[in-house]
Amino acid sequence: MTRYQQNRTEIERQLTANNIHADFSGYSESFGLSIYYLIDGKKVRFSDHSVSNSTRLFDEVHFDLPIT
C-alpha cells in the first residue's frame, strides 16, 4: 500500500469513526502529499507540508499529515 493509500485509509477511518461525512475530492503529490475532501461545503486539506498561498490559507481547512 502506498503512503497516499495508507493516509487516505486512515483519514477515512477516523472520519467514519466520528460520524463525519466527507466526499473525497482529490490528492496531489506535487510538493509533498495533500489529500482533499469536501466536508459541509468546505474544502478540507490533509497535508505533510505548509501552505503559503494566502487564498488557500483562507479557503481551505488544514490538517497535518501524517495522522497515523
Order of alpha helices (4+ residues) and beta strands (2+ residues): alpha-beta-beta-beta-alpha-beta
